[in-house]
């Protein structure tokens, strides 16, 4: 009887450690998505108010953000990014609270964001010929989210 009791305790400890790891993953994804959300909201507000964005690290924000690729049917692309980051934040928060059904939608959204990021980096590098530090921050956040998703799927 004691062997079963010790085995049950060991399983319980492993389950709690696994649950903590899952919560940590979702918490990291939620916090990282908030960085992207803040970046995207800033760019959206700047675009909608007609203000120019100052680059302090790289040169080229004006060229990138005033290009034809910065809008979709008149709406700033950053608005779409804000929606994507908010979706990731919402799904990650639900996941942290134990909703297991968010794993696939979260992976799909982040996957689409990653593909979009690759396209936008290509446009900046080879079509526009300039980089925007705020766009690069968004790319870094999306890469971080993608890395979290890939790592979580392997564990």
VENSULTA-V659264 format. One record per helix or strand. SS is the DSSP state (@ for helix, = for strand). FROM is the first residue (numbers start at 1). TO is the last residue. If there is no record, write none. Layout:
BEGIN
SS	FROM	TO
SS	FROM	TO
END
This chain:
BEGIN
@	2	49
@	61	65
@	68	70
=	71	72
=	75	76
@	77	96
@	102	128
@	133	154
END
